[in-house]
Amino acid sequence: MATEVEAQIAGNVWKIEKAVGDELAEEDVILIIESMKMEIPVEAPCSGRLSEIRVAEGDSIEEGLVLAVIE
């Protein structure tokens, strides 16, 4: 079953750390969001394969947006 990874805060996608197809362990950093001059890591909530990344570096995002999908 697929797990959607959502933004917990609004900001900008600063850096994408993983690529589609990568195997993830729980708590691996998928990407980093910049918000209020702070860097906030977005971690994998579970282990699995990263099947989608729905944002690009530099994108402005809102809280609740689906950033990635893990299968």
C-alpha positions, 0 to 999 in steps of 0.5 A: 500500500502506498504512503503519501508524505505530506508537508507539515509546514508551508515553505520552499523546497530547498533540496531533494535528497533522494531520487525516485526508485531509491530504497528508504529506511524509516526516518531517511531524509527525503527532502529539505524545506526552508521555512522562516529561515530554517531548514526542516528535513522531511523524513520517510514515515516508513521504509519502502521504495520512493515511487514519486516525488511531486515537487521540485527544488525551489517550489513553494509549497503549502502545509498538507501538500503531498510531496512524495509517495512511498510504496 
